[in-house]
Amino acid sequence: MFKLWISIKKDIRILLRDKVGISLMFVMPIILVVVVTSIQNSTFQLVNKNKLPIVICNTDTGKASTQFIESVNKIGMFTVTQTSKDKAAAIASDMESKDALLGVVIPSDFSKVVNEKAKNASDKAMAAFSGQADSVKAGTPKPAVSLSALNLYYNPVLQEQLRFSIQGAIQSALQIVQTRQTLRTLYYDSNEKELPKSLENEMLNSSTTINMLPTSKDGTRTTPNASQHNVPAWTIFAMFFVIMSLGGSVVREKVSGSFIRLKTLPTNYLVGLLSKQLTYLVVTLIQAVIIFSIGICFFPVIGLPPLNLPSDLFALFLVTLVCGWCAVSYSICVGVFANTQEQSNGFGAISIVILACIGGLMVPSFAMQGIAKTLTNISPMHWCLEAYYSLFLQNGKLSDVLNNIGSLFIITVIIQIVTYLGLKRKNLI
C-alpha cells in the first residue's frame, strides 16, 4: 500500500506539471459544452419559439391567395412579409433585403384553379348523392384540374430536417384553403346559399388535437432541454480526452527508461499502472463534477436552460465512475502501444473523435444505418451516452442502466487485457 501511495503522489506531481494536458482536460471541455449547448439551444428556440421570416410574392388577385397568406400567418411558425406583385423574378433579392430565410411565389391563376378544383369535387359529390354516379361515369369525364405549383425558395443554411417541417407547414396551409373552398362550393350547390361562417369554422376546426408527451422511466412528463442533451455527452468527451495527458505520461516513462529502473526495484510496474488509473479516475470524476456544476449554476446566468440532475444520484455516480474507468483504461492502452508522444497524442485525439462520431455524441445513433449502426455497439462512448441519457432524459434508475454499465464494464476489461498483453509483449512487466 505504501508503494501504491508513493506512486500516486508521483503521478499527481507529473499531472500538475502538465499545464497543456490540464487545459485539454478541463478548459477545453468547459468551452465546448458552453458553446455547443448555446448553439443547440438557439436551434431549439428557432424551431419552438422564434418565428422564421418568410417573404410572400402574391401574383394572384383572387380571394384564395389572401386566405392562403392568412393561413400561413395562423400557423405561428412564420413572420410573413409581402412583396410587390411584379417582383416574382426578384424574390431572392427580396429575401436578402428583408433578412428572410424563406420565400413563396403564388402563381397568378391560384384562386381560379382552386375554385375550379372545388367545383369539380362538388359536382362529383352531388352526382354521387343524387344517384347519378353511373351516368357521370358514362358521360364525358371532366378533365382533372391541377393546381400550379407554389415555388418555395429557401436559404441554403436551413438544414434538411427543418426544410421538411417548413414544407409540411406550407402544405397544411394550402390544404386548408382548398378544403375551405370545397366546403363552401359543396354547401352552396346543396342549399343554394352561402355557408355560414360559424358552421365553416366548426367543420374546419374539428380536427383531433395532438399532445406531444416525452416518455420516461418513472412516468413523469418533464420535457428535456438542450442542457440535458449536451452536458452529459460532452462530459464523456472530456473524460476520454485524458488520453492527451495520461497516454503521453505512459510514453514518456517508456522513453525515459523509467520502466527499466522499476525492474531493478522491489516492486512491479502493475503498481504504477494501478496508481495511474486511480489518479486519473479521480480526475475524470472532478471533470464530471465541474461540468455538471456549470450546467446547474452557470447556464441560467448566461440565459441557457439549467441542467436538471436525475433523481437517482447513486446511479449517476456509478455510471460516471465506470465511464471514467473505461476512459482511463483506453488512454493507458494507447500509451502502452505508442512508441512516441506524438503517436499517442495524434492517434488518441483522432480515435476519440471517431469513437464520439460512431458512439452518437455528434450524430444521433438512431439516425445511423447499416454498418454505422453496427459500429455503435463497439464504441464505449455509445454505452456511456445511453446510460447518461437514461438517467437525464428518461429519469431512469440504477436498474435501467445496468445493461449499459455491464456492456461498458466488458469493454473496459477487454481493454485492460489488451494492455496487459501489450506490456508482456514489450517485456515491460
N, C-alpha and C positions, 0 to 999 in steps of 0.2 A: 504493500500500500504506500510505503514511503517513496519507493521508486516511481510509482504512478503519480504521486503528488508533485514530486520534483519535475517529472516530465511535463505535467500540466502547467506548472509555473514557467517552464522554459517556453512552451508553446504560446502562452499568454504574452510573454515578453516579445516573442517574434511577431505575434499578431499586432501588438501595439506599435511596433516599428514600421509596419506595412501601411503607410498612410494611404497609398493608392488603393490597396485592397479594401481598407475600411471604407473609403469613399464609394467604391463599387458595390460594397455590401449594404451600405446604409443610405448614403446621399442619393445615389442613382435610383434605387427603387422608390424612394420617397418622392423625388421629382417625377418619376414615371407614373406612379399611381395618381398623383395630383393632376398631372396633365391629361392622362388618358381618361380619368373619371370626368374631368371638366368637359372634354370633347364629347364623350358619350352622353353625358347629361344634357349637353346642348342639343345633341341629336334627338334625345327623348323629348326635350322641350319643343323642338321644331315639329315633331310628329304629333305630340299630345296636346300642347298648349298654344304655341305660336301658330300663326297662320301663314301659309305660303302666298306670296304676292303673285297674282296672275293678271295678265292683260288680255282682254277680250275685244276682238275686232268684229263688230256686227255689220255685215254687209246685207242683211235682210231687213225688210220693212214691216214684216208681219208681227202678230202677237206672240206666236210660238217662240220666236227668238228672245223676246223680252221675258217670257216665262222661263225660258231656259237659264237666262242670266240670273233671274231671281232664285231659281232652284240651286244654282251654283253658290249663290250667296248664303242660302239657308243651310248648306252642308256644314258650315262652320269651320271648314278646313282652309279656306282661301280668303285673301283680301283682294277683291275684284276692282280692277281699273279698266274702264272702257276707253278705247281709242277711236280715232276718226274712221268712218266707214270707207273712205277712199284710200286707206293706207294698208290694205291687206298684204301687199307685197313687202312692206317695210316693218313687219311685225317683229323681226329680230332687233332692229334698231329701237323700236318702241320698248321692247323688253329691257334692253340695255339702259335706255334713258330713264326708265321707271324702276330700275333695280328689281325687275320681276324675274322669277325663275321659270315661269310658265307663260304660254301664250296660246290663245284659241282663236281661230278664224271661223266664223259662222257663215256658211255659203248663202248666196243671195236667194236661193229657192228653198230655204229651210222651212219656212212656215207653209209654203204651198205644198211641199211634199208631205209634211206632217199631216196636213189636213186631208190630202188625198189618201194617205195610208189609213187614217182614221175612218174615212168614208168607205173605203173598201172593206175594212174589218166590220163596220156597222152593217153594210149591205149583206155580207155573208151571214152575220149573226141573225139579222132579220129574216133572211131566207130560211135559215135553219129553224127559227122559232115558228114560222108560218107553214112549215112542212114543204117548202119549195126547194129543198136542197137538191133533190134529184133533177128538177128542171133546170136549176142553175148549172148543175154539172153537165147536163145535156147540151146546154146552150154554149155560146162562145164565151170562154172564161176571160175575165178582165185581166189585163197584163199586170203583173206584180209591180208595185211601186217601190223603188229603192231610194232610201234617204242618202243624199250626198254626204260623203264622209266629212267629219269635223277634223280639221287639222290641228293637232295638239303639239305645240312646239315646247321643248324643254331645254333647260340649260344642262350641258353635259356633266356638270358637277353632281347632279342628282343621281343617287345610286339606283340600281335596277329595282330593288325591292320597293323603294319609295315611289318610283315611277309607276309600278304596277298598282300601288294603292291609289295614286292620283288618277290613273286611267279608270279604275273601278269607280271612284267617286264621280268623275265626269260622266261615266256611262250610267250611273244611277240617276243623275240629274236629267240626262237625256231621256231615260226611260220614264221618269215622272211626267215629263212634258208630253210624250207620246201617249201614255196611259190616260192622262187627264183629257187630252183632245179626243181620244177614242170613247171615253165615257160620255163626254158631252155630246158627241155626234150620235152615239147609240141611244142616249136618253131622248134627244130631240126627234130622232126618227121613230121612236116608240110612242112618245107622248105629244109630239108637235109643240113642244115648249122647251124653254131653256132649263138646263139642270140647275136646281137650287144650290147656292153656294154652300150651305150647311151640309147638304147631302154629299156634295162633291168632296168636301173636306173629310167627312166621316168615312167615305169609301177609300180615299187615298191614304188616310192616316190610321187605317185599321190593321196595319202590319204588326206582327208579334215583336215585342222588344227583346233584344239580346243583351244579357248581362255578362260581362267578362269577369270571371272569378278565378284567381290563381289557386291552384291546388297546394296542399301542404300535408305533412305527415300527421299533424295534430288537429286538423280541421279548421285552423284559423284562416282568415282571409286578408292577410296583410300583403299589399302589393309591393314587390321588390323594386328597389330603385337602382340607379347606376352605381352607387357605392357598394351595394350588396353584390353586384356582379363583378366589379373591378378590384376591390380591395383584396378579397381572398385570392383572386387569380394572380395578381402581381406580387402578393406576398410569397406565393410559391416560386415565382420567377426570381425573387430576391434570395430566397433560400438556396436555390440551385446555383446562384451566382457566387456563392462562397468558393466555387471552384477556382476563381481568379486568384484567391489568396491561398487557399488550402492546397490546391494542386501545385501551385508554384512552390509552396513550402516543402512539399514532399520531393519535388525535383531538386530543389536547392540542397537538401540534405543528402540526396544521392550524389550529386555532382561534387559537393564539398568533401565527401568522404566520411560523412557522419555515420553512415551505415557500417563502414569498415571499423571505425573506432568503437561503435557499440558492440561489435563482436568480441572485442578484447576485454569488455567489461562483464561483470557477473549479472547480466540482465538479458532481456530478449527484446528485439525490435517490436514484437507484438505489443509490448507495454507502451512503446512510443506511439504506435498506431491507435491504441485504445485512448491514450491521452489526447491525441488529435481529435478523435471522434467526440470525446466528452467536451473538449474545449469549444469546438465549432458547433456542436449540438446546442450548447448554451447560446452561442452567437445567433443561431437560427431562431431560437426562442425569443431572444431580445429583438431580432428583426420583426417577428410577428407582433410582439407587444407594442413596438414603436409604430408600426404601420397601422395596426388596429386602433391605437390611441389617436393617431392623426385622423383616421376616419370618423372616430367618435367625437373628438373635441375640436379639431381644426376645420374640418369640412363645413360645418354650419357657419363658421366665421367668414368663410370666403364664398358663401352662397351655394354650397353643394349640399345634397341631402346627406344626413348623418348616417353612419354605419350602425346598424342595429345588431348587437351580438345575439347568437342563438340562446335559447333557454338552457340547454344542456352544456354548461361550461366545461364539465369534465370531459365530455366527448370532444369539445373543441380543443382542449389541451392535449388529449391523446392523439387526435388527428395531426395537430401541429408537431407533436413530438415525433411521430412516425415519419411525417413528411421531411422534417429536419434531418432525421437519421438517414433516410434514403438519399437526400441531397449530399450529406457529408460522405456517405459511403461511395457515391458516384464520383465525387471530387477526388477522394483518395485513390480510387481505381484508375482514374485518368492520370494522376500524378505518378503512380507506380509504373505505368506503361510508357509515359512520355520520357524522352531522353533529354530534352531541353525545356527550359521555362517557356520559350516561345511556342514550342509544340503544345505544351499544356494549356497555355492561355488561348492560343488560336483554336485548337480543336475543342477546348472546353467551351469557349464562347459560341462557336458555330453549332456545336452539338446541343447546347442548351436552347438556342433559338429554334433548332429543328424539333427538339422534343416538345417545346412550347407550341409549335405550329400543329404537330400531329396530336398533341395532347388536348387541344381545344382551347388554349389560352388566347390564341389570336383568331382562329376560325372556329365557330361552334362545332362540336363533334357531330351533332345531329344533322348538320348540313353537308357532312362528308359522305362520299360514296366509294364503292369499290375497294381498292387496296388501301386507300387513305383511311377508310373506316376500320379496316382490319389492323392497321398500324397503331391506331389509338390505344389498343389493348396492351402494347408493349412499352408505351411511354409511361413512366412513373408519374409524370405531371397529370396525366389523364385521371388516374385514380386519386391523386391529391385533390384535383379540382372537383371531381364527382363527390368526394367526401365533404369538402367545404360547401359545395352548393346544396347538398342535402341538409346541412346544418343551417346555412344562412338564408337560402331561398325557400326551403320547404319546412324549416323549423323542425328538422328531424332530431331523433335521439341517438344514443350510442348504438342501439340495436339496428338502426337504419344505415349505419356506416361501417358495420363490422365486415361486410363483404369487401368494401373498398380498402379498409385497413388491412384485411387479410391478403388481398392481392398485392398491395404495396409492400407488405412485410415479405412476401415471397420474392418479389423483385429485389428487395434490399438484400436478402440472404444470398440470392444468386450473385449479386454484385460483390458481396463480401467473399464468396467462394472464388470468384474470378480474381479478385485482388490477392487472395492468399496464394493461388496458383501462380500468379504473376511474380510474387515475391520469391516463391520457391524456384521458379524458372530462372530468375536473375541472381539466384544464390544470395539473396539479401536476408534470409532467415534460415 
